[in-house]
Amino acid sequence: MNRKIVNLMPWPLDTESLSTRLDLSKVEIKSLSSPKATEDEICATVAGATVIIADYTANNYITRKVLEAAGGVRHIQFGSVGFEGVDWEAARELGVTVSNTPGDGVDVAEHTLMLILALLKRVIHCHAKTVQGEWVQKEVWGEISPFSRKTLGILGLGTIGREVAIRARAFDPYIIYHNRNRLPREDEEALGVEYCTFSQLLEQSDILTIHVPLSEQTRGMIGGDDLARMRSGSVLINTARGEVVDEAALAKAVKLGKLSGAAIDYEPLDPRSPLIGLNNVILTPHIGSAGSTDESKSRYAQRFIDNIARALSDERPLYIVNDL
């Protein structure tokens, strides 16, 4: 055995697909499927690993001690778009590349547009009242808003953010965005978007939709002070990660009427979340990408398998997220 894969994900590795790319007789595969294993348990499992498949739930955290215990690990591969749960400084110092597995973004973009329209049109509230026999047509007349001519702010214009912009254009909003790196002017023109600072995004957006990964830079990115700078009556959609937005501050902003509504689609949602029970907050159980076609799921799985094979074959992995 001259290569070792350690799987920390909560599901088994697809060895059948992997065997189409690698001679598995020369690869040791070990798994630790226990959620929230101790650091010592993880260290014992990863010893001698060439590639570690990271736990997308971030329960089995890859610390500096874990990376050092692996003794020469080359690559960490996430089986998800999200990539939290790694000591980034340690990975950088030890020269360990980290990759996620990007999807095509279409399903999350569609889910985002659905949530925007549902908030603007008060669909959930109207449905709940109507099935209870209450006719609230006149009550909500002044609360229903058009998407057209609103300012849509996109925080994070990666794969998903771009797909949101492409689809939102059909509704004729003005689209602004903020991203860690500004897009080339020709890309902005093709997408019909205008770059702005983070402050401008908060202050100018009628609809703010979040599509950034969870990282040291984005954790707690939107807190109470940021929400206070948003337009009165605006709405916020978070289909990224919950930790990007202060939930308590968001709930307060909705209750006080600073925001007219919010929608979230992430996991895990604490059953004690202050967002639960607010009639102008839509909560969905991280299903934004659940509508993927068999073809898109197959492409997603192939990217994941191919990147593992690349790392084990001494090729540079794709989709690296830690700038190595």
Buried (B, 14 or more C-beta within 10 A) or exposed (E): EEBBBBBBBBEEBEBEBBEEBBEBEEBBBBBBEBEEBEBEEBBEBBBBBBBBBBBBBBEBBBBBBBBBBBEEBBBBBBBBBBBBBBBBEBBBEBEBBBBBBBBBBBBBBBBBBBBBEBBBBBBBBBEEBEEEEEEBEEEEEEBEBEBEEBBBBBBBBBBBBBBBBBBBBEBEBBBBBBBEEEBEEEEBEEBEBBBBEBEBBBBBBBBBBBBBBBBEEBEEBBEEEBBEEBBEEBBBBBBBBBBBBBBEBBBBBBEEEBBBBBBBBBEEBEEEBBBEEBEBBBBBEBEBBEEBEEEBEEBBBBBBBBBBBBBBEEEEBBBBBBEB
